[in-house]
Amino acid sequence: MAEFAAETPGRLGEVRTFRRGYGGDTSNVVVAAARMGARGGYVTRVGDDEFGRAFLALWQAEGIDTRQVIVERGSRTGVYFIARHARGHDFTYYRRDSAASHLSPADLDRAALAAARVLHTSGITQAVSPSARQAAETAMRIVRAAGGAVSYDVNYRPALWPPQTARPAVEAACAQATMVFLSEEDAAALYAGVAPEDAAARLLGLGPQLVVLKRGARGCLILAAAGERHDLPGWPVEAVDTTGAGDAFAGAFVTAWLEGARLDDAGRLANAVGALTATGLGAVESIPRRPQVMAFLREQQARTQHRRE
């Protein structure tokens, strides 16, 4: 979706200026992965409008393969607005019947999916329409059958589907996944009264190799089926807008995992990417590139060493 982020705090109806950017959780993930050095492609539909063309230009500039992006004639690209306030931010979406919601299994290139080392999809993709849900679940099956990995972010949005509908679909996706990303907000909404860590353990029991519990500024908890557990603190930054920070975290984590990094190192890198993304406006513009992340980590390591001395 095209993004309009309020440049000043306040109610959406009172804000005068917005910064136009790019949104969409899976798009954020593939951009973050590309900026970390991974090669990736994207599967979606965009409208044949200015926003759809802008997305194609963004992905191509980032080195993302757009051969599986369908430009839907006569359709439009979704739009959303971000309002900021002291407690965080609010979203207003205009995405019903957008081109992306028309994605279906017929749009999938099975050979391209079978060749992928990892597929990333999310609960939002499942929730935007029945056909998009079928496409996501079909893609997961194709990749797993071909021996690839599946990365799945729960990304539960109550406005899209109620918990009683979402929960079985999410759990079925987790059973297909290699790695699962779950935020504390996801856990609270889907498993009311259950501690987030226990919700993560529940999803781990469904079959993935690992579940990563995203804790925002407090970092992350990684639980692995093999018995590993890593509770990693977040990195201190002055947050401006946390939009897309969790998606950037996932993109960085998947990239590090593909590179063969240890789980704790992947978590530290992902924490840094999520933290840096939160220092600017919008979902994509502030996603850092690899050199910036490594410089940030070296700086944090030097500060930690200095305090110890």
Disulfide bonds with the S-S distance in Angstrom:
none
